[in-house]
Amino acid sequence: MPRSYATPPVKDLLRRYGSAGSPLSCEPVAQGLLNRGYRLATTHGDFFLKHHLDGDPAAISRQHRATQRLQALGVPVAPPLADTDGDTVTVLGGRCYALHPWIDGRHRDGAQLSTAGSQRLGALLGLVHTGLEQVMEAETAPPEHESADPSDTFDVIDALLGLAGGRSTRDTFDELAEHRLRERRRLLERHAHRRPPPGTARGWVHGDFHPLNLLYRGAEPAAIIDWDRLGVKPRAEEVVRAAVIFFVQPTGELELAKVRAYARAYRRAAAVCATELAAAVHRVWWERLNDFWILRWRYQLHDRRADPLFPAASALVVWWTREYEAVCEAFAS
């Protein structure tokens, strides 16, 4: 749904840029769940103004340097503009902003990608990972996180069932949530022994590679945006998570032919073995089996923006569990 934002101080901000012109309009960009962005029209053209909610100028500057270096390697990105002092982060009123060129393009999900487009997507993510390996300084990987403990998940399920079932006014979403929560508990009871170890093959990743963070011009990727979650994590897991988001159908099934084309192209581009991807498939499956972030948002944070994602996401877990071997084969064949 559209969100209401306080208009950022565009006049003060543009004074710091010598060639951006004077403001004409500033409209919030409605897509996305977490980002706060604006289309800023000035006398010199259109720009994307981003308000970084994390407010860490050093981390934001590191993201900016990464995109500048990746652009030099041919990765389609949209690095920010530098102000008259050469800085890419502007702090006004304690808030951090960055000004990017406006990229004319559209988002495309997996249903809108051909098999060849799916291959290009996998090759692009391989280019991102190999590029980051070249341009980012070596950094000690964060401590490994244990995979979800099913005993904790059972507690979460009970809490969410209480919230969903205890509403005075119930709707079809609440009924679906209750059904899926009970169903998930049965699946976990059946598969609790399959809890995986942490991932080991770590490297720099985009951290949030999905359709709303990739703009296309026609069939070609024009820009990978929103590098807020740039970090050192298991690379193969990003490959699997991205595929699951791009190629899930409304019924919860994955388009496995496209997944296969995407995964093969990634493995060639990044020189990653099939075994590593198969292990990542298992870890991400387990992660999804134990994850209830959409229901947490709705029932604990009273935030319904993610509700439309729930039917497909919850159906995917059930289908993936049933078709586990076929999914592994698609990623690793």
Protein Blocks (a to p, Z undefined) as FASTA:
>chain_A
ZZddddddfklmmmmpmklopafbdcddfedjkbccdddddfkbccdddddfklpaklmm
mmmmmmmmmmmnopacddddddfkopabdceehiacddddddddddddfklpcfklmmmm
mmmmmmmmmmmmmmpccdddddddddddfklmmmmmmmmmmmmmmpfbdcfklmmmmmmm
mmmmmmmmmmmmmpccddfbdcddehiacfklcccehjbcfbdghjllgccddfklmmmm
mmmmmmpcfkopacfklmmmmmmmmmmmnopafklmmmmmmmmmmmmmmgcklmmmmmmn
opaklmmmmmmmmmmmmmmmmmmmmmmmmmmZZ
